[in-house]
């Protein structure tokens, strides 16, 4: 099983991206004096994502104070009207794509809620205040693309982060990366969610050339690559080039396109979008999945491929497959259009052990992972390792790192912290240009001194022209420490080294517990889902147990007092009764339980707590007495959620 797609920290502000006057408390940002304060969030989005986020309790002061998203290059001292951003100012102005956008002013009053919808595919965005019209226009609609504001185009824009500029001590805003309002059709939350298929999930769109191996048969003519289908998976919509797009002849009658997600990966796909630059058709086709590349299950048949510039094909599928193929069953292909891209509506099969869709895999991970290095020189001075886990793909010594051409014994080490032993069986390496850094090995350790080699003799670098390369290997053991170390050759001074991402799972199970006797808080069994939203808290002074932020698919659970530093990133049980252990507060969940259906109720008068139907979407769950020992009992999982580990911070 993969770890959760994120943690509550993915919904918070990055401590490394706060200006001097900004104060971050969980998801809330404030200013500590009358000067300007700026902040960026942890998790960036880009590619072809269609995502939403919100800012609540927004109170601004200066006319140019703002909320929205921006690239890593945008200053935290003041928003620039010509920058790489999509923002709404207090006075109601909208800026994006390097200038002013929008035709309606949308001022932000005090204590406002500001919702955003971003379509990175079409480079459009929408904003509304306190539930009003999108972009201030009754016709505005993110689902249809109507009345959208422009932002940086998909083929060259940097990743965007949540962004805020405040002025004055009375200003503040709370970031909500997993909003609970009804999202526009086709959109998902800003945070990753492996519980549902989405084009925004890993492998769905963007540059996937290192993740998916491709092959084809039955194709002649046109401008087609010699060995693979990389032009359909590179994230580029540029036509007229056999590198970023392709074409085929008009006489093909049995074409076959195959997509291999590689060993250890099973992905659930229930739709795909075919993109070309003309409305020609290519005959009838079928789409099928397989786990052995021999026996295939047809998922949809008799479809007409093409017929528009962008055509989506949806079908019913809940099974994960390693291999998918799109194959022609009738008619002939057309030589007219440039074939630009195929995107998948996708999620990881939750029965598999590792995934790139979790908080340790990608994005800003400096809070989870400590980096160190040796044997490197030149380039970016001493900043050789930390930029590899900041979630930013831009070049330059802030977001990337560069080395000289003389390294022969380089070491990059990654410490996942005390109590954490993730299983890693693959990593992705990103750099800005084709180059080799010599031969390397990758190893794991429980103590930082005794190492087990997991793969050896690999050539670190990129040679495919797409800026990324995957390095898979076999591993089922969890380690706290991992290191990538050079064994031969020399490093290169040619590329910017942008990022390393890990394909991560977990080892074992565990118990959630606080460490002091007065409040024995524990979930026995495997962790599962925590519900949709809201805060969970006991109200007694001795143990302020609180889940910060929304609790759908993510959340850092921790108590706030020093005697019981309780932290665990993960999910809570789906099934089983929840009960406190003392007579004065019989808190129980009747029915299926947390995350599904049933009734939550306490049984005594002093603490009348009830929520009928599905588990709470908003609100606070709390006991009111001092001596409440609250325990979650039961196995706590459905079959699809087994083997999920908690990580105690």
C-alpha positions in Angstrom: 0.0 0.0 0.0 1.2 3.5 -0.7 1.3 6.0 2.2 -1.4 8.6 2.2 -1.2 11.0 -0.8 -0.1 13.8 1.5 0.0 14.9 5.1 -1.6 17.9 6.8 1.7 19.6 6.1 0.8 19.5 2.4 -2.1 21.7 3.4 0.1 24.1 5.3 2.7 26.8 4.6 6.3 25.9 4.0 8.6 27.3 6.8 11.3 27.7 4.2 9.1 30.0 2.1 8.0 32.6 4.7 9.0 36.2 4.7 10.5 37.7 7.8 7.1 39.1 9.0 5.0 36.0 8.2 3.8 33.7 11.0 2.5 30.3 10.1 0.4 28.3 12.5 -0.7 25.1 10.7 -2.8 26.2 7.8 -3.2 29.8 8.9 -0.8 32.6 8.0 -0.7 36.0 9.8 1.6 39.1 9.8 3.4 40.1 13.0 3.8 43.8 12.2 2.7 46.5 9.8 5.2 45.4 7.1 4.4 43.1 4.2 4.4 39.3 4.9 4.4 36.7 2.2 4.2 32.9 2.2 4.1 29.9 -0.1 2.6 26.5 0.5 4.3 23.1 0.5 2.5 21.4 -2.4 2.8 22.6 -6.0 0.7 21.6 -9.0 1.4 21.8 -12.8 1.1 19.8 -15.9 -2.5 19.2 -16.9 -4.0 19.1 -13.4 -7.6 20.4 -12.9 -7.7 21.3 -9.2 -9.3 23.5 -6.6 -8.3 25.1 -3.4 -9.7 27.7 -1.0 -8.6 30.4 1.5 -11.0 30.9 4.4 -11.2 33.7 7.1 -9.3 36.0 4.7 -8.8 39.5 6.0 -6.4 41.7 4.1 -5.4 45.3 4.5 -3.4 46.7 1.6 -5.0 47.1 -1.8 -2.4 44.8 -3.3 -2.6 42.1 -0.6 -3.6 38.9 -2.3 -4.3 35.2 -2.3 -3.9 32.7 -5.1 -1.0 30.7 -6.5 2.5 31.6 -7.9 5.7 30.0 -9.0 8.8 29.6 -6.7 10.3 32.7 -8.4 7.6 35.1 -7.2 8.9 37.4 -4.3 7.4 37.1 -0.8 7.7 40.8 -0.3 5.1 41.9 -2.8 3.2 40.3 -5.7 4.3 41.4 -9.1 1.6 42.2 -11.6 3.7 40.8 -14.4 4.8 37.6 -12.6 4.1 33.9 -13.0 1.0 33.8 -10.9 -2.8 33.6 -10.6 -3.9 35.9 -7.8 -6.8 38.0 -6.5 -6.0 41.2 -4.7 -8.1 42.8 -1.9 -9.2 45.5 -4.2 -10.6 42.9 -6.6 -8.0 42.9 -9.4 -6.9 39.6 -11.0 -3.4 38.9 -12.3 -2.2 36.0 -14.4 -0.1 35.1 -17.4 2.2 38.1 -16.8 -0.5 40.8 -16.6 -4.0 41.9 -15.6 -6.8 39.5 -16.4 -10.5 39.3 -15.8 -13.3 41.7 -16.8 -15.0 42.0 -13.4 -13.6 43.4 -10.1 -14.1 41.0 -7.2 -13.1 42.7 -4.0 -12.3 40.7 -0.9 -14.2 41.8 2.3 -13.1 40.9 5.8 -13.3 37.3 7.0 -14.0 36.2 3.4 -13.8 32.8 1.8 -12.0 32.8 -1.6 -12.4 29.7 -3.8 -10.1 28.9 -6.8 -10.4 26.5 -9.7 -7.3 25.9 -11.9 -7.2 24.2 -15.3 -3.5 23.8 -16.0 -4.3 21.9 -19.2 -6.1 25.0 -20.8 -4.0 27.5 -18.8 -7.2 29.0 -17.3 -8.4 29.8 -13.8 -11.4 31.0 -11.9 -12.0 32.7 -8.5 -15.1 33.5 -6.5 -15.6 35.2 -3.1 -18.1 34.0 -0.5 -19.7 31.6 -3.0 -20.5 34.2 -5.6 -20.1 33.9 -9.4 -16.9 32.5 -10.8 -14.8 35.4 -12.1 -17.7 37.7 -11.1 -19.7 36.5 -14.1 -22.9 34.5 -14.1 -21.6 32.6 -17.1 -18.3 31.7 -15.5 -17.9 27.9 -15.2 -14.7 25.9 -14.7 -16.4 22.7 -15.8 -17.0 24.1 -19.3 -14.1 26.5 -19.5 -16.4 29.5 -19.8 -15.1 33.0 -18.8 -11.7 31.8 -17.6 -8.8 34.0 -16.7 -5.4 33.2 -18.5 -2.4 31.9 -16.7 1.0 30.5 -17.9 0.6 27.9 -20.6 1.1 24.2 -19.9 4.1 23.9 -22.2 6.6 25.9 -20.2 5.1 27.2 -17.0 6.7 26.6 -13.7 4.9 24.6 -11.0 2.6 26.8 -8.9 2.3 26.9 -5.1 -0.4 28.4 -2.8 0.6 32.0 -2.3 -0.4 34.9 0.0 0.7 38.5 0.6 -0.5 40.3 3.8 0.1 43.8 5.3 -0.6 44.6 8.9 -1.1 42.7 12.2 -4.8 42.3 11.7 -4.4 40.4 8.4 -4.7 36.6 8.0 -5.8 33.8 5.7 -6.3 30.0 6.2 -5.3 27.7 3.4 -7.7 24.8 2.5 -6.1 22.4 0.0 -8.8 19.8 0.3 -12.0 21.8 0.0 -15.3 20.1 0.8 -17.6 22.3 -1.4 -18.9 20.6 -4.5 -16.1 20.8 -7.1 -16.7 21.5 -10.7 -17.1 18.4 -12.9 -13.7 17.0 -13.8 -11.8 18.8 -11.0 -10.1 17.3 -7.9 -8.7 18.8 -4.7 -5.2 20.5 -4.7 -3.8 17.6 -2.7 -3.4 14.2 -4.4 -6.1 11.6 -3.8 -5.5 8.0 -4.6 -9.1 7.1 -3.6 -10.5 8.1 -6.9 -9.4 8.2 -10.5 -8.2 11.6 -11.8 -6.1 13.0 -14.7 -4.3 14.9 -11.9 -3.0 11.7 -10.3 0.6 10.5 -11.0 0.8 8.9 -14.4 -2.3 10.6 -15.7 -0.9 13.5 -17.7 2.3 15.6 -18.1 5.7 14.1 -18.8 5.4 10.4 -18.0 8.2 9.1 -20.3 10.2 7.7 -17.4 7.2 6.1 -15.7 5.5 4.3 -18.6 7.3 2.1 -21.1 5.7 2.0 -24.6 5.8 0.0 -27.8 3.7 -0.3 -30.9 3.0 -2.5 -34.0 1.1 -2.3 -37.2 2.0 1.3 -38.0 3.6 2.6 -41.2 4.0 6.0 -42.8 3.9 9.4 -41.2 6.3 10.8 -38.7 6.6 8.1 -36.1 9.3 7.3 -33.6 11.5 4.3 -34.2 10.9 2.4 -31.0 8.4 4.0 -28.6 5.4 6.3 -28.1 7.3 8.9 -26.0 5.8 11.8 -28.0 2.3 10.8 -26.6 3.5 10.9 -23.0 5.9 13.9 -22.9 3.3 16.4 -21.6 3.8 18.6 -24.7 0.9 19.7 -26.9 3.2 21.3 -29.5 2.6 20.0 -33.0 4.7 20.0 -36.2 7.6 18.2 -34.6 8.4 14.4 -34.6 9.8 15.0 -31.1 6.8 16.4 -29.3 4.1 14.9 -31.5 3.7 12.3 -34.3 1.6 11.2 -37.2 0.9 8.0 -39.1 0.0 6.9 -42.6 -3.5 6.5 -44.0 -3.4 2.7 -44.7 -2.9 1.2 -41.2 -5.7 -1.3 -40.4 -4.2 -3.1 -37.3 -2.3 -0.6 -35.3 -1.6 -1.3 -31.7 -0.3 1.1 -29.0 0.9 -0.5 -25.7 1.6 1.2 -22.3 3.6 -0.7 -19.6 3.5 0.9 -16.1 6.5 -1.5 -15.3 7.1 -4.1 -12.7 5.4 -3.6 -9.4 2.9 -1.1 -10.6 -0.8 -1.8 -11.2 -2.9 1.2 -12.1 -6.7 1.6 -12.4 -7.7 3.5 -15.5 -11.4 4.2 -16.3 -11.0 6.9 -19.0 -8.5 8.3 -21.4 -8.4 11.4 -23.5 -6.9 11.3 -27.1 -5.5 14.7 -28.3 -4.7 15.6 -31.9 -4.8 18.9 -33.9 -7.6 18.0 -36.4 -11.0 16.3 -36.3 -10.0 13.3 -38.4 -10.9 9.7 -37.4 -8.7 6.6 -37.3 -11.3 3.8 -37.6 -12.6 1.7 -34.7 -10.5 0.7 -31.7 -10.6 -1.2 -28.3 -8.9 -0.5 -25.0 -7.8 -3.5 -22.8 -5.8 -4.2 -19.6 -3.5 -7.1 -18.6 -1.2 -8.1 -15.8 0.9 -10.6 -17.8 0.9 -9.0 -21.3 -0.6 -12.2 -22.6 -4.3 -12.4 -21.4 -6.0 -9.0 -21.9 -9.5 -7.9 -20.6 -11.4 -5.6 -22.9 -12.5 -2.4 -21.1 -14.2 -0.7 -24.0 -14.7 -1.8 -27.6 -15.9 -0.3 -30.9 -14.8 3.2 -30.2 -14.0 5.6 -33.0 -10.6 7.0 -32.3 -10.4 10.7 -33.0 -13.2 12.8 -34.5 -12.3 15.9 -32.5 -9.2 17.6 -31.3 -9.7 16.3 -27.8 -11.9 13.2 -27.3 -12.5 11.5 -23.9 -13.4 7.8 -23.7 -15.0 6.7 -20.4 -15.7 3.1 -19.3 -16.2 1.1 -16.1 -13.1 -0.4 -14.5 -12.0 -0.9 -10.9 -9.2 -3.4 -11.6 -5.5 -2.4 -11.6 -3.4 -3.5 -14.5 0.3 -3.2 -15.3 -0.3 -3.2 -19.1 -2.8 -1.4 -21.2 -3.2 -1.5 -25.0 -5.2 0.6 -27.5 -5.7 -1.5 -30.6 -7.4 -1.0 -34.0 -10.2 -3.3 -34.9 -11.6 -1.7 -38.1 -11.3 1.1 -40.7 -8.1 2.9 -41.5 -6.0 5.6 -39.8 -5.8 9.1 -41.0 -2.6 10.8 -42.0 -4.0 14.3 -41.5 -3.6 15.2 -37.8 -0.6 15.5 -35.6 -1.1 13.1 -32.7 -0.3 15.1 -29.6 -1.0 13.2 -26.4 -2.9 10.5 -24.6 -3.9 11.2 -21.0 -5.3 8.7 -18.5 -7.9 9.1 -15.7 -6.0 7.0 -13.2 -5.2 6.0 -9.7 -2.9 3.4 -8.1 -4.3 0.0 -7.4 -4.4 0.1 -3.5 -3.5 -3.6 -3.3 0.1 -2.8 -4.5 2.9 -2.1 -2.1 4.5 1.1 -3.4 3.5 4.2 -5.3 4.6 7.7 -6.3 1.3 9.1 -4.9 2.2 9.8 -1.3 3.8 12.5 0.8 7.3 11.1 0.9 7.5 10.5 -2.9 7.5 14.0 -4.4 6.8 17.7 -3.7 8.3 19.7 -0.9 9.5 17.0 1.6 12.1 18.9 3.7 10.0 18.4 6.8 10.0 14.7 6.4 13.4 14.0 5.0 16.8 15.3 6.1 19.5 15.4 3.4 23.3 15.3 3.6 26.1 14.9 1.1 29.8 14.4 0.6 32.3 14.3 -2.3 30.6 17.1 -4.3 32.0 20.5 -5.3 31.6 23.4 -7.7 28.3 24.5 -9.2 26.0 25.8 -6.4 28.4 26.1 -3.6 27.3 24.0 -0.6 23.7 23.6 -1.7 24.0 20.2 -3.3 21.3 17.9 -1.8 18.4 19.9 -0.3 17.0 21.2 -3.7 16.5 17.6 -4.7 13.5 17.3 -2.4 11.9 20.8 -2.6 9.3 19.9 -5.2 10.5 22.5 -7.6 11.7 21.7 -11.1 13.0 25.1 -12.1 16.7 25.6 -12.8 19.0 27.8 -10.7 20.8 27.3 -7.3 17.6 27.8 -5.3 15.4 25.2 -6.9 18.1 22.9 -8.3 21.7 22.0 -7.8 24.7 21.8 -10.1 28.0 19.9 -9.6 31.5 20.3 -11.1 33.0 17.7 -13.5 35.4 16.1 -11.1 33.3 14.3 -8.6 34.4 10.6 -8.2 33.1 9.6 -4.8 29.9 11.6 -4.3 27.3 10.6 -1.7 23.7 11.8 -1.3 22.0 10.6 1.9 18.3 10.8 2.8 17.1 10.3 6.5 13.4 9.7 6.9 13.5 10.3 10.6 13.2 8.3 13.8 10.6 5.6 13.7 10.0 5.8 9.9 11.1 2.9 7.7 9.5 3.4 4.3 10.0 0.7 1.6 11.5 2.2 -1.6 11.8 0.1 -4.8 12.4 2.8 -7.4 13.5 6.4 -7.7 13.0 9.0 -10.5 15.9 11.3 -11.3 15.3 14.7 -12.9 17.9 16.9 -14.6 17.7 19.7 -17.2 19.9 18.2 -20.0 21.3 14.9 -21.2 24.4 14.0 -19.2 25.9 11.2 -17.2 27.3 11.5 -13.7 29.1 8.1 -13.8 28.1 4.9 -12.1 26.3 4.8 -8.8 24.6 2.5 -6.3 21.5 2.9 -4.0 21.5 1.4 -0.5 19.3 1.3 2.6 20.1 1.2 6.3 18.3 1.1 9.7 21.1 2.8 11.7 23.0 4.9 9.1 26.1 2.8 9.4 25.4 -0.7 8.1 24.1 -0.5 4.6 22.4 -3.0 2.2 22.9 -2.4 -1.5 19.6 -2.4 -3.3 20.9 -1.7 -6.8 24.4 -1.2 -8.2 26.2 -0.2 -11.3 23.5 2.2 -12.5 24.4 5.2 -14.7 23.0 8.2 -12.9 21.8 10.8 -15.4 19.4 11.2 -18.4 19.9 10.4 -22.0 16.4 10.3 -23.5 16.0 14.1 -24.0 12.9 14.2 -21.7 14.7 15.2 -18.5 13.8 12.2 -16.3 14.8 8.6 -15.8 13.5 5.9 -13.6 15.7 3.4 -11.7 13.7 0.4 -10.5 14.9 -2.4 -8.3 13.6 -5.2 -6.0 13.1 -4.3 -2.4 10.5 -5.3 0.3 12.4 -4.1 3.4 11.8 -0.7 5.0 14.8 1.5 6.0 15.1 4.8 7.8 18.2 5.8 5.8 18.8 5.6 2.0 21.9 6.8 0.1 22.8 7.2 -3.5 26.6 6.9 -3.9 29.0 7.1 -6.7 31.2 4.1 -7.6 32.8 5.1 -10.9 33.3 7.7 -13.5 32.9 11.5 -12.9 30.0 13.8 -12.3 28.9 16.3 -15.0 28.8 20.0 -14.8 26.3 20.3 -17.7 22.8 19.8 -16.2 20.9 21.4 -13.4 19.9 18.5 -11.1 16.3 19.3 -10.2 14.7 16.5 -8.1 14.7 12.9 -6.9 11.4 11.2 -6.3 10.8 7.9 -4.5 8.4 5.1 -5.2 7.4 4.4 -1.6 5.4 1.9 0.4 5.3 1.0 4.1 6.6 -1.8 6.3 4.3 -3.5 8.8 1.4 -2.1 10.7 1.2 -0.5 14.1 -0.7 1.0 17.0 -1.6 4.6 17.6 -1.2 5.6 21.2 -0.6 8.6 23.4 2.1 8.0 26.0 0.6 9.3 29.2 -1.9 7.5 31.5 -4.6 10.2 31.8 -5.6 9.9 28.2 -5.0 6.6 26.6 -5.8 7.4 23.0 -5.2 4.5 20.6 -6.5 2.9 17.4 -6.0 -0.8 17.6 -5.5 -2.5 14.2 -4.5 -1.2 10.8 -5.1 2.5 10.0 -7.7 3.3 7.4 -9.7 6.3 6.2 -10.5 9.2 8.5 -13.7 10.6 7.0 -14.2 13.7 4.9 -13.4 16.8 6.9 -13.5 18.6 10.2 -11.4 18.7 13.3 -11.2 15.9 15.9 -10.3 17.1 19.4 -10.8 16.3 23.1 -11.5 19.3 25.1 -9.7 18.6 28.4 -6.6 20.6 29.3 -4.3 17.7 30.0 -4.4 16.3 26.4 -5.4 18.6 23.6 -5.5 15.8 21.0 -6.2 17.5 17.7 -6.1 16.7 14.0 -5.1 19.8 12.2 -6.8 20.6 8.9 -9.2 18.6 6.9 -9.1 14.8 7.5 -9.8 13.4 4.0 -6.9 11.2 2.9 -4.4 13.2 4.9 -3.8 14.7 8.3 -1.1 15.1 10.9 -2.6 13.8 14.1 -0.9 15.1 17.2 -1.4 16.3 20.8 -0.3 19.8 21.5 1.2 19.5 25.0 4.8 18.6 25.8 4.2 15.5 28.0 2.6 13.7 25.1 4.1 14.7 21.7 1.8 12.5 19.6 2.3 12.5 15.9 1.3 10.1 13.2 0.8 10.6 9.5 -1.8 8.2 8.2 -5.5 7.2 8.2 -7.9 5.9 10.8 -10.1 2.8 10.9 -13.0 2.5 8.6 -14.9 -0.2 10.6 -15.3 -1.1 14.2 -16.8 0.6 17.3 -15.2 3.8 18.7 -15.6 3.9 22.5 -14.1 5.6 25.5 -13.1 3.4 28.4 -14.6 5.1 31.4 -18.2 5.0 32.6 -18.9 8.7 32.5 -18.6 9.0 28.7 -19.8 6.0 26.6 -18.9 7.4 23.2 -19.8 4.9 20.6 -20.1 4.7 16.8 -23.1 2.5 15.8 -23.1 0.9 12.4 -20.4 0.5 9.9 -18.5 3.3 11.5 -16.0 6.0 10.6 -15.9 7.0 7.0 -19.0 5.1 6.0 -22.5 5.1 7.4 -23.9 4.9 10.9 -24.7 7.0 13.9 -22.2 8.6 16.3 -23.6 9.2 19.7 -22.6 9.5 23.4 -25.0 7.9 25.8 -25.0 10.2 28.8 -26.5 13.6 29.4 -23.2 15.5 30.1 -21.9 14.9 26.7 -24.7 14.6 24.1 -22.8 14.1 20.8 -24.4 12.8 17.7 -24.1 12.8 14.0 -26.6 10.8 12.0 -25.8 9.4 8.6 -22.4 9.6 7.1 -19.6 10.5 9.4 -19.1 14.2 10.1 -18.0 16.4 7.2 -17.4 19.5 9.3 -17.4 20.3 13.0 -15.6 19.2 16.1 -15.8 15.8 17.8 -15.1 16.3 21.5 -15.6 14.8 24.9 -16.3 17.3 27.6 -15.0 15.7 30.8 -11.4 15.7 32.1 -10.9 12.0 32.5 -11.9 10.8 29.0 -9.7 7.9 28.0 -10.8 7.6 24.4 -10.0 4.4 22.5 -10.7 3.2 18.9 -11.4 -0.5 19.0 -11.7 -3.1 16.2 -9.9 -4.3 13.1 -10.4 -1.0 11.4 -10.0 -1.8 7.7 -11.6 -2.9 4.6 -9.7 -5.4 2.6 -8.5 -2.8 0.2 -6.8 -0.8 2.9 -4.7 -3.4 4.7 -1.0 -3.0 5.5 -1.2 0.8 5.8 1.4 1.9 8.4 1.3 4.7 10.8 4.4 6.8 11.2 4.9 8.1 14.7 6.7 11.4 14.6 
